[in-house]
Amino acid sequence: MNKSDLVDALAEATGMTKADAGRAVDAIFSPDTGIVAKTLRKGGRVQITGFGTFEAKQRKARTGRNPRTGQTIHIAATKTPAFRAGKGLKDGIK
């Protein structure tokens, strides 16, 4: 399912127009202005009971290897988004 499929399904399930459903999906999931992204940027987490948790995890700096040259390189510390599925989602898929 891609974004347009999600918008169509949301519009059908809620009776919203496709334009309203598109704005709702953007408000939640947009990488620049979405609620989830803004919360993760601030260091918070978004927990949806029964579905899962979005959070930003800190990766430590580490030493890596350039696969082309074999040279050792330094990889800086970064923040990366993570999603952990909730029990309800896990049970619903089984």
Chimera marker file (.cmm) of the C-alpha trace (Angstrom):
<marker_set name="trace">
<marker id="1" x="0.000" y="0.000" z="0.000" r="1" g="1" b="0" radius="0.5"/>
<marker id="2" x="1.388" y="3.401" z="-0.947" r="1" g="1" b="0" radius="0.5"/>
<marker id="3" x="0.330" y="6.871" z="0.192" r="1" g="1" b="0" radius="0.5"/>
<marker id="4" x="-2.453" y="7.301" z="-2.375" r="1" g="1" b="0" radius="0.5"/>
<marker id="5" x="-3.853" y="3.876" z="-1.461" r="1" g="1" b="0" radius="0.5"/>
<marker id="6" x="-3.781" y="4.898" z="2.203" r="1" g="1" b="0" radius="0.5"/>
<marker id="7" x="-5.605" y="8.149" z="1.413" r="1" g="1" b="0" radius="0.5"/>
<marker id="8" x="-8.253" y="6.237" z="-0.576" r="1" g="1" b="0" radius="0.5"/>
<marker id="9" x="-8.730" y="3.680" z="2.217" r="1" g="1" b="0" radius="0.5"/>
<marker id="10" x="-8.979" y="6.402" z="4.880" r="1" g="1" b="0" radius="0.5"/>
<marker id="11" x="-11.527" y="8.341" z="2.832" r="1" g="1" b="0" radius="0.5"/>
<marker id="12" x="-13.619" y="5.217" z="2.304" r="1" g="1" b="0" radius="0.5"/>
<marker id="13" x="-13.426" y="4.067" z="5.941" r="1" g="1" b="0" radius="0.5"/>
<marker id="14" x="-14.317" y="7.448" z="7.458" r="1" g="1" b="0" radius="0.5"/>
<marker id="15" x="-16.539" y="9.041" z="4.822" r="1" g="1" b="0" radius="0.5"/>
<marker id="16" x="-14.064" y="11.920" z="4.421" r="1" g="1" b="0" radius="0.5"/>
<marker id="17" x="-13.344" y="13.422" z="1.045" r="1" g="1" b="0" radius="0.5"/>
<marker id="18" x="-10.104" y="12.301" z="-0.557" r="1" g="1" b="0" radius="0.5"/>
<marker id="19" x="-8.739" y="15.847" z="-0.170" r="1" g="1" b="0" radius="0.5"/>
<marker id="20" x="-9.463" y="15.838" z="3.573" r="1" g="1" b="0" radius="0.5"/>
<marker id="21" x="-8.017" y="12.335" z="3.948" r="1" g="1" b="0" radius="0.5"/>
<marker id="22" x="-4.869" y="13.434" z="2.082" r="1" g="1" b="0" radius="0.5"/>
<marker id="23" x="-4.443" y="16.400" z="4.415" r="1" g="1" b="0" radius="0.5"/>
<marker id="24" x="-4.929" y="14.114" z="7.434" r="1" g="1" b="0" radius="0.5"/>
<marker id="25" x="-2.285" y="11.656" z="6.219" r="1" g="1" b="0" radius="0.5"/>
<marker id="26" x="0.115" y="14.532" z="5.498" r="1" g="1" b="0" radius="0.5"/>
<marker id="27" x="-0.513" y="16.061" z="8.926" r="1" g="1" b="0" radius="0.5"/>
<marker id="28" x="0.542" y="12.822" z="10.584" r="1" g="1" b="0" radius="0.5"/>
<marker id="29" x="3.246" y="11.366" z="8.330" r="1" g="1" b="0" radius="0.5"/>
<marker id="30" x="4.850" y="14.238" z="6.379" r="1" g="1" b="0" radius="0.5"/>
<marker id="31" x="8.658" y="14.049" z="6.838" r="1" g="1" b="0" radius="0.5"/>
<marker id="32" x="8.971" y="17.834" z="7.173" r="1" g="1" b="0" radius="0.5"/>
<marker id="33" x="5.836" y="19.055" z="8.937" r="1" g="1" b="0" radius="0.5"/>
<marker id="34" x="4.143" y="15.880" z="10.158" r="1" g="1" b="0" radius="0.5"/>
<marker id="35" x="3.249" y="15.315" z="13.783" r="1" g="1" b="0" radius="0.5"/>
<marker id="36" x="5.357" y="12.145" z="14.054" r="1" g="1" b="0" radius="0.5"/>
<marker id="37" x="8.476" y="13.744" z="12.540" r="1" g="1" b="0" radius="0.5"/>
<marker id="38" x="8.188" y="16.901" z="14.661" r="1" g="1" b="0" radius="0.5"/>
<marker id="39" x="7.835" y="14.859" z="17.838" r="1" g="1" b="0" radius="0.5"/>
<marker id="40" x="10.838" y="12.668" z="16.991" r="1" g="1" b="0" radius="0.5"/>
<marker id="41" x="12.949" y="15.741" z="16.180" r="1" g="1" b="0" radius="0.5"/>
<marker id="42" x="12.197" y="17.108" z="19.653" r="1" g="1" b="0" radius="0.5"/>
<marker id="43" x="13.360" y="13.826" z="21.199" r="1" g="1" b="0" radius="0.5"/>
<marker id="44" x="9.875" y="12.589" z="22.074" r="1" g="1" b="0" radius="0.5"/>
<marker id="45" x="8.050" y="9.467" z="21.058" r="1" g="1" b="0" radius="0.5"/>
<marker id="46" x="4.639" y="8.726" z="19.590" r="1" g="1" b="0" radius="0.5"/>
<marker id="47" x="2.906" y="5.782" z="21.203" r="1" g="1" b="0" radius="0.5"/>
<marker id="48" x="-0.326" y="4.451" z="19.718" r="1" g="1" b="0" radius="0.5"/>
<marker id="49" x="-1.658" y="1.804" z="22.080" r="1" g="1" b="0" radius="0.5"/>
<marker id="50" x="-2.221" y="-1.499" z="20.320" r="1" g="1" b="0" radius="0.5"/>
<marker id="51" x="-0.434" y="-0.327" z="17.163" r="1" g="1" b="0" radius="0.5"/>
<marker id="52" x="3.125" y="0.609" z="18.082" r="1" g="1" b="0" radius="0.5"/>
<marker id="53" x="5.666" y="3.234" z="19.069" r="1" g="1" b="0" radius="0.5"/>
<marker id="54" x="7.688" y="5.630" z="16.935" r="1" g="1" b="0" radius="0.5"/>
<marker id="55" x="10.856" y="6.925" z="18.595" r="1" g="1" b="0" radius="0.5"/>
<marker id="56" x="14.229" y="8.431" z="17.759" r="1" g="1" b="0" radius="0.5"/>
<marker id="57" x="17.198" y="6.292" z="18.746" r="1" g="1" b="0" radius="0.5"/>
<marker id="58" x="20.752" y="7.503" z="19.159" r="1" g="1" b="0" radius="0.5"/>
<marker id="59" x="23.434" y="5.532" z="17.318" r="1" g="1" b="0" radius="0.5"/>
<marker id="60" x="26.909" y="5.756" z="18.767" r="1" g="1" b="0" radius="0.5"/>
<marker id="61" x="29.901" y="6.780" z="16.677" r="1" g="1" b="0" radius="0.5"/>
<marker id="62" x="31.746" y="3.771" z="15.336" r="1" g="1" b="0" radius="0.5"/>
<marker id="63" x="34.506" y="2.637" z="13.047" r="1" g="1" b="0" radius="0.5"/>
<marker id="64" x="33.531" y="1.252" z="9.653" r="1" g="1" b="0" radius="0.5"/>
<marker id="65" x="35.236" y="0.072" z="6.521" r="1" g="1" b="0" radius="0.5"/>
<marker id="66" x="34.939" y="1.435" z="2.996" r="1" g="1" b="0" radius="0.5"/>
<marker id="67" x="33.903" y="-1.641" z="0.976" r="1" g="1" b="0" radius="0.5"/>
<marker id="68" x="35.555" y="-0.359" z="-2.188" r="1" g="1" b="0" radius="0.5"/>
<marker id="69" x="39.005" y="0.470" z="-0.788" r="1" g="1" b="0" radius="0.5"/>
<marker id="70" x="39.038" y="-1.456" z="2.487" r="1" g="1" b="0" radius="0.5"/>
<marker id="71" x="40.131" y="1.734" z="4.271" r="1" g="1" b="0" radius="0.5"/>
<marker id="72" x="38.969" y="2.225" z="7.864" r="1" g="1" b="0" radius="0.5"/>
<marker id="73" x="36.649" y="5.215" z="8.278" r="1" g="1" b="0" radius="0.5"/>
<marker id="74" x="34.975" y="6.989" z="11.199" r="1" g="1" b="0" radius="0.5"/>
<marker id="75" x="31.172" y="6.983" z="11.179" r="1" g="1" b="0" radius="0.5"/>
<marker id="76" x="29.698" y="9.821" z="13.248" r="1" g="1" b="0" radius="0.5"/>
<marker id="77" x="26.930" y="9.414" z="15.814" r="1" g="1" b="0" radius="0.5"/>
<marker id="78" x="23.424" y="9.912" z="14.412" r="1" g="1" b="0" radius="0.5"/>
<marker id="79" x="19.789" y="9.953" z="15.438" r="1" g="1" b="0" radius="0.5"/>
<marker id="80" x="17.620" y="7.527" z="13.517" r="1" g="1" b="0" radius="0.5"/>
<marker id="81" x="13.859" y="6.884" z="13.588" r="1" g="1" b="0" radius="0.5"/>
<marker id="82" x="12.616" y="3.521" z="14.820" r="1" g="1" b="0" radius="0.5"/>
<marker id="83" x="9.246" y="1.801" z="15.005" r="1" g="1" b="0" radius="0.5"/>
<marker id="84" x="8.392" y="-0.944" z="17.450" r="1" g="1" b="0" radius="0.5"/>
<marker id="85" x="5.150" y="-2.813" z="16.746" r="1" g="1" b="0" radius="0.5"/>
<marker id="86" x="2.642" y="-3.132" z="19.585" r="1" g="1" b="0" radius="0.5"/>
<marker id="87" x="1.049" y="-6.331" z="20.818" r="1" g="1" b="0" radius="0.5"/>
<marker id="88" x="-2.268" y="-5.617" z="19.098" r="1" g="1" b="0" radius="0.5"/>
<marker id="89" x="-0.605" y="-5.193" z="15.700" r="1" g="1" b="0" radius="0.5"/>
<marker id="90" x="1.546" y="-8.289" z="16.184" r="1" g="1" b="0" radius="0.5"/>
<marker id="91" x="-1.454" y="-10.389" z="17.204" r="1" g="1" b="0" radius="0.5"/>
<marker id="92" x="-3.566" y="-8.992" z="14.348" r="1" g="1" b="0" radius="0.5"/>
<marker id="93" x="-1.024" y="-10.123" z="11.753" r="1" g="1" b="0" radius="0.5"/>
<marker id="94" x="-0.694" y="-13.706" z="13.017" r="1" g="1" b="0" radius="0.5"/>
<link id1="1" id2="2" r="1" g="1" b="0" radius="0.2"/>
<link id1="2" id2="3" r="1" g="1" b="0" radius="0.2"/>
<link id1="3" id2="4" r="1" g="1" b="0" radius="0.2"/>
<link id1="4" id2="5" r="1" g="1" b="0" radius="0.2"/>
<link id1="5" id2="6" r="1" g="1" b="0" radius="0.2"/>
<link id1="6" id2="7" r="1" g="1" b="0" radius="0.2"/>
<link id1="7" id2="8" r="1" g="1" b="0" radius="0.2"/>
<link id1="8" id2="9" r="1" g="1" b="0" radius="0.2"/>
<link id1="9" id2="10" r="1" g="1" b="0" radius="0.2"/>
<link id1="10" id2="11" r="1" g="1" b="0" radius="0.2"/>
<link id1="11" id2="12" r="1" g="1" b="0" radius="0.2"/>
<link id1="12" id2="13" r="1" g="1" b="0" radius="0.2"/>
<link id1="13" id2="14" r="1" g="1" b="0" radius="0.2"/>
<link id1="14" id2="15" r="1" g="1" b="0" radius="0.2"/>
<link id1="15" id2="16" r="1" g="1" b="0" radius="0.2"/>
<link id1="16" id2="17" r="1" g="1" b="0" radius="0.2"/>
<link id1="17" id2="18" r="1" g="1" b="0" radius="0.2"/>
<link id1="18" id2="19" r="1" g="1" b="0" radius="0.2"/>
<link id1="19" id2="20" r="1" g="1" b="0" radius="0.2"/>
<link id1="20" id2="21" r="1" g="1" b="0" radius="0.2"/>
<link id1="21" id2="22" r="1" g="1" b="0" radius="0.2"/>
<link id1="22" id2="23" r="1" g="1" b="0" radius="0.2"/>
<link id1="23" id2="24" r="1" g="1" b="0" radius="0.2"/>
<link id1="24" id2="25" r="1" g="1" b="0" radius="0.2"/>
<link id1="25" id2="26" r="1" g="1" b="0" radius="0.2"/>
<link id1="26" id2="27" r="1" g="1" b="0" radius="0.2"/>
<link id1="27" id2="28" r="1" g="1" b="0" radius="0.2"/>
<link id1="28" id2="29" r="1" g="1" b="0" radius="0.2"/>
<link id1="29" id2="30" r="1" g="1" b="0" radius="0.2"/>
<link id1="30" id2="31" r="1" g="1" b="0" radius="0.2"/>
<link id1="31" id2="32" r="1" g="1" b="0" radius="0.2"/>
<link id1="32" id2="33" r="1" g="1" b="0" radius="0.2"/>
<link id1="33" id2="34" r="1" g="1" b="0" radius="0.2"/>
<link id1="34" id2="35" r="1" g="1" b="0" radius="0.2"/>
<link id1="35" id2="36" r="1" g="1" b="0" radius="0.2"/>
<link id1="36" id2="37" r="1" g="1" b="0" radius="0.2"/>
<link id1="37" id2="38" r="1" g="1" b="0" radius="0.2"/>
<link id1="38" id2="39" r="1" g="1" b="0" radius="0.2"/>
<link id1="39" id2="40" r="1" g="1" b="0" radius="0.2"/>
<link id1="40" id2="41" r="1" g="1" b="0" radius="0.2"/>
<link id1="41" id2="42" r="1" g="1" b="0" radius="0.2"/>
<link id1="42" id2="43" r="1" g="1" b="0" radius="0.2"/>
<link id1="43" id2="44" r="1" g="1" b="0" radius="0.2"/>
<link id1="44" id2="45" r="1" g="1" b="0" radius="0.2"/>
<link id1="45" id2="46" r="1" g="1" b="0" radius="0.2"/>
<link id1="46" id2="47" r="1" g="1" b="0" radius="0.2"/>
<link id1="47" id2="48" r="1" g="1" b="0" radius="0.2"/>
<link id1="48" id2="49" r="1" g="1" b="0" radius="0.2"/>
<link id1="49" id2="50" r="1" g="1" b="0" radius="0.2"/>
<link id1="50" id2="51" r="1" g="1" b="0" radius="0.2"/>
<link id1="51" id2="52" r="1" g="1" b="0" radius="0.2"/>
<link id1="52" id2="53" r="1" g="1" b="0" radius="0.2"/>
<link id1="53" id2="54" r="1" g="1" b="0" radius="0.2"/>
<link id1="54" id2="55" r="1" g="1" b="0" radius="0.2"/>
<link id1="55" id2="56" r="1" g="1" b="0" radius="0.2"/>
<link id1="56" id2="57" r="1" g="1" b="0" radius="0.2"/>
<link id1="57" id2="58" r="1" g="1" b="0" radius="0.2"/>
<link id1="58" id2="59" r="1" g="1" b="0" radius="0.2"/>
<link id1="59" id2="60" r="1" g="1" b="0" radius="0.2"/>
<link id1="60" id2="61" r="1" g="1" b="0" radius="0.2"/>
<link id1="61" id2="62" r="1" g="1" b="0" radius="0.2"/>
<link id1="62" id2="63" r="1" g="1" b="0" radius="0.2"/>
<link id1="63" id2="64" r="1" g="1" b="0" radius="0.2"/>
<link id1="64" id2="65" r="1" g="1" b="0" radius="0.2"/>
<link id1="65" id2="66" r="1" g="1" b="0" radius="0.2"/>
<link id1="66" id2="67" r="1" g="1" b="0" radius="0.2"/>
<link id1="67" id2="68" r="1" g="1" b="0" radius="0.2"/>
<link id1="68" id2="69" r="1" g="1" b="0" radius="0.2"/>
<link id1="69" id2="70" r="1" g="1" b="0" radius="0.2"/>
<link id1="70" id2="71" r="1" g="1" b="0" radius="0.2"/>
<link id1="71" id2="72" r="1" g="1" b="0" radius="0.2"/>
<link id1="72" id2="73" r="1" g="1" b="0" radius="0.2"/>
<link id1="73" id2="74" r="1" g="1" b="0" radius="0.2"/>
<link id1="74" id2="75" r="1" g="1" b="0" radius="0.2"/>
<link id1="75" id2="76" r="1" g="1" b="0" radius="0.2"/>
<link id1="76" id2="77" r="1" g="1" b="0" radius="0.2"/>
<link id1="77" id2="78" r="1" g="1" b="0" radius="0.2"/>
<link id1="78" id2="79" r="1" g="1" b="0" radius="0.2"/>
<link id1="79" id2="80" r="1" g="1" b="0" radius="0.2"/>
<link id1="80" id2="81" r="1" g="1" b="0" radius="0.2"/>
<link id1="81" id2="82" r="1" g="1" b="0" radius="0.2"/>
<link id1="82" id2="83" r="1" g="1" b="0" radius="0.2"/>
<link id1="83" id2="84" r="1" g="1" b="0" radius="0.2"/>
<link id1="84" id2="85" r="1" g="1" b="0" radius="0.2"/>
<link id1="85" id2="86" r="1" g="1" b="0" radius="0.2"/>
<link id1="86" id2="87" r="1" g="1" b="0" radius="0.2"/>
<link id1="87" id2="88" r="1" g="1" b="0" radius="0.2"/>
<link id1="88" id2="89" r="1" g="1" b="0" radius="0.2"/>
<link id1="89" id2="90" r="1" g="1" b="0" radius="0.2"/>
<link id1="90" id2="91" r="1" g="1" b="0" radius="0.2"/>
<link id1="91" id2="92" r="1" g="1" b="0" radius="0.2"/>
<link id1="92" id2="93" r="1" g="1" b="0" radius="0.2"/>
<link id1="93" id2="94" r="1" g="1" b="0" radius="0.2"/>
</marker_set>
